[in-house]
């Protein structure tokens, strides 16, 4: 029985130590946008694309990744759902009636590591007038309810084993009064 308790104690300490190690939480991030972030262009492109530093998830025919493009009047000019090719997401936009001013590109993507990231950026279409300042880019690196890191699981298991081992020891071997 002493061997079992020793094994439980050693395992508890090992699991707790592993669970206490720092975790690198590198999330998917934008490395390129077309049109370029904060740029002023003369002609509205037929497609918007964003390249990330990691491939994006597509689950069969289900694509959890989205791009919405809003014109200066806050009306969507997105023609259809976004398509994903590895780390690149793109969407065609309506160029039949371009409006001069700041366009907002909003995106929500899920990388292959399961992390969801959303954000936005702006570009402007010029008509020869002085360009207006563009809003800053934003990102939100959200974690869903289902997201757990292995280290958190190991910490919990180590804590439970440690408490269980201590309780078992106290129950079986502690002197009774």
N, C-alpha and C positions, 0 to 999 in steps of 0.2 A: 504494500500500500504506500510505503514511503517513496518508492520509485515512481509510482503514478503521480503522487503529489509533486515530486521534484520535476517530473516531466511537464506537468501542467504549469508549474511556476516558470520554468525555463521557456516554454512555448508562449506563455502570456507576456513575458518580458520581451521576447523576440518580436512577437506580433505588434506589441505596443511601440517598440523601437522603430520597426518598419513603418508603422502608421504615422509616426511623428516626423518622418523625413519631409523636407520641403517638396512641394509639387510644382513642376513647371506647367503653367496653364497657358500655353500658347494657343490663341484662338485664330481662326481664319481672319485675314485682313486684306484689304484692297491694295493691289499693287499697280493697277492701271485702270483708267476709265476712258471711254470714247463716247462723246467728246471729253476732252481733258477737264478734270476738276477745276472750277473757278475760271475757265477760259471763256473768251468771247469769240464767237464764230459768226461768219456772215450768212451761212446757209444751214438750215436745219437738216441733220443727217437722217437717213431712212432707218437707222438702227442705232440703239444704245447698247453698249457692252461694258461689262465690268470684269476685270481679271483679278482673281484672288491668289493668295500664296499657297492654297491647298485645294484639292479637288472638292467639288460639291456633290451632295447626295441626290440621287434620283432613284426612287423605289419603283422599279418596273415602269408602269405608265404614269405613276404618281410623281409629280414634281413639286416638292415643298418650297422651292425657291421662287421668288417673285421680284419683278421690277415694275414700278409704276412711274410714268413720266407725266408731270403736270406742267401745263403751259403757264405763262404769266397771269392768266385769268383763273388759275387753279382748276382747269378742266383737264381731264386725262386725255392724252394723245397716244396712249398705248393701244396697239391694234389687236394683240393676242397675248396668250400666256408666254412667259419667258421660256427659252430653251437653254439647256446646259450642255457644254462640251468640256468635260474635265473640270478645270478651274475657271472657265469662262461662262458667264451667264449673259444672254443678250435678248433683246426684244425689239421687234419692228415698231416704228411709230408713224403716225399719220403726218405726212409732210404736205398735204394738199392745201392747207390754210395756215401757214406759219405766222406766228405772232412775235413781234419783236419784244425782247425783255428777258427776264430770268426764268429759266426752266428748272424745275426741281426733279431730281431722280431719287426715288425712294426704293430701297431694296431690303429684302429679308432672305437670307440664305442659311443653309445648314451644311456644315462641312462633314467630311467623312468621319471625323472624330465625334460627331453627334452634337457639336456646339452650334447653336443658332446665333446669328449675328444680324442685326438690322441697322440701317443707317440711311443717310441721304447726302446728296451733294448737289451743287447747282452749276449751271453753265448759262451763258447768255447768248442770244441771237441778236445781232446788231443791225440797225438800219442806217448807220452812219451817224446816229446821234451819240452823245456822250454816254458811255456805259454807266449803269447804276451799280453800286456796290452789291456784291453777291453774298447771300447768307453763308455762314461757315458750314462745313461738313459735320455730320454727327454720326456716331455709331452707338449701338447698344448691344453689348455682348451678353445676351440673355442665357440663362440656364433654365431648362425646363424642370418640372417637378420630378421627372424620372431620372434626372442626371445625378449620378453618384460617382465619385472617384474611388478607385480601388483602395486608396490609402484610408479613406473614411470608413470603408467596410472593414479593413484590417484593424483600425483603431477600435472600432466597436467590438469586433470579435475578441481582440486582445483584452479589452476592458472586461468583457463578460467572462472570459476564461480566468482572468485574474481574480475577479470578485467570486466567481464560482469556486475556484481553488481555495481561496481564503475561507469561504463559508464551509466548504467540505472539511478543511483542516480543523476549523474551530468546532464543528459539530462532532467530528470523529475523535480528535486527539486533545482537545482542550480539557484541562482538569475541571471536574464538576465540583460545585460548592454545595 
